[in-house]
Amino acid sequence: MSDVVNKLWGFCHTLRHEGIDYNDYIEQLSFLLFLKMADEKEVHLTEKYNWQALKELSGGDLMDHYSDTLRELAKEQGLLGEIFTQAQNRFNNPVSLKKLLNLIEEDEWTSMDVDVKGAAFEGLLEKAASEGKKGAGQYFTPRPLIQSMVRLMKPDPRGKNSFTISDPACGTGGFLVCAYEWLMKESKGVIPREDVKRIREKTYFGQELVARPRRLALMNMYLHGVTPKIKLGDTIYNTPDSTRFDVVLANPPFGTKGANQVPERDDFTIETSNKQLNFVQHIMSTLKPGGRAAIVLPDNVLFEDKAGEVFEILMQDCNLHTIVRLPRGTFTPYAQGVKANVIFFQKGLPTEKVWIYDNRSNIEGITKKDRPLTDKHFADFEKCYGSDPNGNSKRKDEGETGRFRCFTMDEIKKRNYKLDITWLKDDSMEDADSLPEPNDLATEAIAELEAVVDDLRDILTLLEKDGE
């Protein structure tokens, strides 16, 4: 995939001289990749407006027909029309458009063992980020981490009327795509006839703040034969509708951008401007009784000032049974210094004990080339977690020298419900040769400072309320 991305990025430089910025280029590329992959999969779009028609044209005829294609597909009913809503031809030169068509025609995209549009989009954003443009990492969760979370949560809608799966910060749809791919693998591609329509049309839900990644999420699911319901809008500040979910899988965006305001939500018990803690409250609110969730959260979210209050409420209403500390560099190359965790909980039962797996101490940090994140990084954790998605499998406490330990509610209460619990001595942090890169250490420090800033904002909000 890296060779393909390099090829596509190289062409992006050409287009920038024609006034097409990288965001527009990536969007145009996603339209054309969609048309090519639909052609490969023999997915019928329309008689006239498809890949085969485009690739035969050149010059002004190509430009006109491409513009007509985007406009006519936007008029289609259902998901296809939604995908192409407000799609416009951004090319100024038919020679450039023809060259991109030829580049895409060279490869058989559906045969690649990756989520092609997501991987291409991710790779191009990474290239853009390396040139100083920010924001690439907010849309992506590493595929091995997504797949591990999906395997543990077992989002299986077969034989269960009204079973729903959601990602309230869905980006390009990685969790939803993987959940469906997991189902296809588990079922060997054979879904009971009475379940097919419901699973494809009424099971997968999401929400995304930014239009472009949402469009890619819709494309991804469409090419899998699934019609998801993915809203465009702010998950935290907009009150949700009455839909509730059996499984929620999410990686809320890191950082505090846009977190200056406390949401006015009647279903939020704790008032905080911290984005991730508000996502936790949102997910608690939108889960069905008995529903389960797996959420990626940065370290600072487990110990910042309001964290204890949110997790106290969470553990009263839900069984927060498992936490895994992720390896350093899990989100390389987008947020190398961010240290993160995944919390797993089930709604409807109070927490009696919390199991924590340390998948970070004395483990070499992740790098893009030499030590990429793989399924092997999660194999032992998945074995310790067990086969029950709600965390009820028999487990063994490995003690102070092991990676998997159990903590009672009395121990959690003594820590004021803050869950940044460590016990293993991390020798790598004392070895100068094994220390993280300076940039990573700086990012960690910034994350901790942002947590302090969030606390100060919350204090200011309280002071302002007292002064009214």
N, C-alpha and C positions, 0 to 999 in steps of 0.2 A: 504493500500500500504506500510506503514511503516514496518509492520511485514514481508512482502515479501522482502523489501529492507534489513532488518536486516538479514534475512536468506541468501540472496545472498551475502551480505557483509561478513558474517561469513565464507562463503566458499572462498571468495577472500583471506582471511588470509591463508587458507590452500594452495592455489595456489602460494602465494608469496614465500612460502618455496621451491617451485619447480622452481622458477625463472621467474614466469609470473607476470609482474608488473600490477598495477591496470588498466592502460590504455588498455593494451592488453586484460585483463580479461573483461573489459566493452565491448570491441569490439567483442570478442568471444560470450559474452552473448547476444549482439544485434543480431548476426547472428542466434543463436539458438532460441531466442524469436521470431524472424521473421518467421523462419520455423514452429515453433509451432503455431503461430497465423494464418499463412497462412493455416495450416492444419485445425484449428478450423473454419475458415471462408470458408473452402472448395475452397480455391483459388488454382487452378492447377498450379504447377510449372513444374515438369517433372515426368515421370513414375517412375524413379529409384531414383532420388536425392531429397528426401523430408523427412519430420519429421517421417513419419511412417517407412520408411526404416531404419533411424538412430536408432530409439528407440529399434529395435529388435536385434541390434548387441551389441557386447562387445569385449574387448581385442583388439588385432591387427586388426581384421576385422573392428571394429568400427573406429579406428584411420584412417585406409586407406580409408574407405568409406566417412568419414567426410571430409578428404582432397580432395577426388574426387568430393564430393558435392560442395564444395566451388569453385573448379576449373571449373567444368562443368557449374555451374550456371553463372559464369563469362563469359562464351561463349554465353549465351543466347542473343537474339536480344533485343534491346530496354532498358526499364528502369530496368528490372530484371538483365540484364548483367551489367548495370552501377552500381547497388547496390553492386554487388559482385566483382567489378573490384579490382584486386590486393589483394583479400581476401586470407588469409593464415591460416592454422591450427597452433595455437601457443601452443597447449597442448603437454606436454612431456610424460604424463602418461595416458593410456586409462582408468584407474580406476577413475581418476579425471574427465575426460570427461563424463564417464558414470554416475558419481554421479550428475554432473550438469544437464545432461539430465533428470535424475529422479526427481531432484528438480523442474525443469520447468514443467515436466509432471504432477506434483501434483496439479497444479492450472489451471483453465480455464481463460486464460488471456483476451480473447475478451469480457468476461462478466463483467469485472471490469469497473466501471464508471470513468475511468481516461485514459489519453493518456499513455498507459502502458510503452512502451519503453522510451518515454520521461521522465515519472515519475521515472522509475527504473534507468535510466541513471542519472537523476538529483539527486536522492537519494544517489546513489553510489558516485557521485562526491562530494556531501555534506559530506559524510563520509570521503572521501579522504581529503577534504578541512579541516575538523576538526582535521586531523592528520598532518596538516602543509602543505599540497599540495595546491597550488594556482590554480586559473583559473576556478573553478566550476561555478562561477556566470556569466561568460561571455556568456554562451549559453542560459540562461533562463530568461523568463519574467513570473511573476506569472499569472497563468491561469485566475483568476478573472479580472485582469487588461486587459489581452488580449481580453477576452470575452466582456468586457465593450467597449473597443475601436472598436471591430468589430461590436457590436450592433449599435454604433453611426455612423459608417462609411458606413454601409449597402453595402457591396461589392457584389452586385447582378448582375451577368452577363447574366441573362435570357433575351432573345430577343434582345440582344445588340451585334451585330457582332463586333469582334475584341476587346471586353472588356477584360482588363488585370488587374491582381492584383500582386503586387510585395512586397517582403521584401528583401532589399539589404544587410541585416545582419541577415540571417534567422536562424542561429543556428540549432536546431533540428526540425525547421519547425512549431513552435507553432502558429504563426500568420496565416500561410497558411492552416494548419489543421483546426484551428478554423473558418477561413473564409469559408472553404468548409462545415464544420459542421453547421455553421449558415445558409448557403444556403439550406442544406438538411432539416433543421428544418423549415425554412420559406416556403419551397416548399412542406413540408410534404413528402419529398423523391420522389416527382414526377416532373421530369424535362421534358419540351417539347421535343419531339423526335428530332426535328430539331436542338436543342441546345446541346444535350448530348455529342456528339463527340467533339465539339468545347470546351465545358466547361471542359471536362476531359483532353483534350490534349493540348489546346492552351490558357489557362486562367491564370495558376498559375506559377509565376516566382520567382526566388530568387538567392541569391549569398551568399557564405560562405567561409571564409578564411581557415578554418580548415577542414580536410578531414573527421574525424570521425563524428562530428555532421551533416555534409552534408549528409553522408551516412544514418544517422538516419532519417533525413528529407525526403530523397527519400523513405526509408522504410515506414515511416508514411503515405505518400501520396499514395504509391503503395497499401497498405492495405485498403485505402479508395477508391480504384479504379480510382485514378487520376494519370496522368503522368505529373509531373511538369517539368519545365526547371530550374534547379538549377546549376549555375556555381560554380566552385571551383576557388577562386582567390580573390585578393584584390580589393574591390569595389572602394576605394578612389583613389588608385594610378594607376589603369588600366582604360583607357578611355572606356566608355561603348559603346555598339553597338547602332544601330538606334532604338531599341525597346523602346516604350514609354508606360506609364501605366495610367490607369484610377484611380486606388486606390493604395496607398503605405501605408503599416503599418510596423513600424520599431521600434526597440529598439537598436540603435547603441551601441557597446561595450563601457562601462565606462572606464575612466582612460586615461592616455596619452601614454601608452606603444606603441612604434612604431610611435609616432607622432613628431619625431625630424625633419621631412622633409616636406617642403611645396610641395603639389602635383603639377605637371606640367600639368594642365588641362586647355585647352582653354575655356571650358564652366564654369569655376569658376571665378567669378568676383573679389572676395576678396581672397588675399593670406594669409593663416594662416596654422599653423601646428596643430591646434586644431582638433582632429578627429571628434568630434560630429558636430562642425560647418561645417566641410567639408562634412559630411553626409547630413546636411541640404541643402547645395549647390547642392550636387549630386541629391538629391530627387527633388529639384526644377527643375533641368535640365532634369530629366527623366520623369517627369509628363507630360501627355498630357494637352493641353489647356482645362480648365474645370475640370481637374483631381483633386482629393483631397488626402490629406495625414494626418496621425496621427503619431507623432514621440515622443518617450520618450527621455527626455533630463535632465541631472543633473542640479541642481540650478546654479552652477558656469558657465554653458554654456550660461545662460541668462544675465549674467552681466560682463563676462570677456571682456578684452579690445576690441577684434575684434567682439564681439557679436553685438554691436550696428551697425557696418558697414554691417554685414551679414543680420541682421534683417531689416535694412533700405532697402536694395535691395529686400529682401523677401517681404516686405510690399508694395513695388512699383509694383511688378509683381504678387503678390498673396494676397488673402484676408485671413490674419491671424486672424481669427475671435474668437478663443477660446483657453484658456490655463487653465489647471487644475493643482493645486499644490497637489501632491500625499502625502498620510499620511507618517509620519516618520516610517521607518522600512519596507516599501513596499517590498524591495528586501531581507528581512530576509529569510534565514540565510546567504546569499552570500555576501551582501554588506549592512549590517545593517545601517551604518551611512550615506549612500548616500541619499541625499534629491533630489527628482526628480519631473518632471512635464511631462505633455503631451501637445504638441502644435498641433492644428488642423488648416489646411489651405486649400484653394482652389486656383488653379492656373488660372490666366487670368484676375482677377479683383483686383484693388488696395485695400488696407486695409483702411477702414474709421473709425472703432472702434474695440477695443479688449475687449472681455469679459473674466474675470478671476474668476475662482471658487477656493476658498481657502478650500481645503479638508485636511488641516493639522493643522491649529491653533486650540487649545483646543480640539484636538482629540487624544485619547490615541494611543501611538505608537504600531505598529504591532509587535507581537512576534510569534514565530513558534508554540508554544503550547497553551498559554493562550488566545491570541488575534490574531488569524490568519486572513489574508486578505480574505474577502468574497465579494460576490456580493452586500451585504448591504452597503459596504463602497462607492459604486458608484451609488446607487439608486437615491439619491437626485440630484446629479450632472447630471445624465442622464435625469431626469425630467426637470431640468433647461435648459439643452442643447437643448431639443426638438427633434422632429421627423425628421427634415430636416438634412441630413448628411452634407450639406454644410453650416450649421450654420445660416440658414435664418428663423428659427422658431421665433415666437413672444417671446420675453424675457422680464423679469422684473428685473431692477436694485434694489437690496435689501438694498442699502445704506451702510453707514459705519459700521453698526452693523450686516450686513448680510454677507453671504458667496459668493454671486454672484454679481459682480459689472462690470460696463461698463466704459471703459476709451477711451477718444477721441484721435484722432491722434495728436492734439495739446499737450495733456498731455504726450503722448508717445514721441513726438519730444523733449519736455523739458527734458526728461530723457535720451536723446541721443540714443533713440531706445532700451534701455536696459530694459528688461521685468521682472526683479525680483521685482515685485510690491507687497507690503503687506500693509494691513490696520487694520486687526484685532489684538488686543492685545492678545498675547499668554500667558495666565496665567500659563500654565504648565511649561513654561520656567523660571518662577519666583518661582515656588514651588520646593523646594529642593527634595521632595519626588517624584516628577514627572519628574525630569530631565532625559534625555537619559543616557544610560550606558556610562561610561568613554570611552570604545572602540568606541562607536558610535560618541561621541564628537570628539575623535581623528581622526576618519575617515572623519568627516566633515571638520576638520581643514586641513587635508591632501589634500582633494579635492580643498579647496580654495587656498592652497599653489601651487598645480599643475596648477591651473588657472593662478597664477602669473608667474610660470615658463614658461607656454605657451606664455604669453605676452612677457617675456624676450627673448624667442627664436625668436619670430616674429621681435622684435626690432633688434636682432643680424642679422637676415636674411636681413633686410632692410639696416643695416650698411654695411654688406658685399657687397650688390648690389651697394651701393653708392661708395664703395671703388674700384669697378672694373673699 
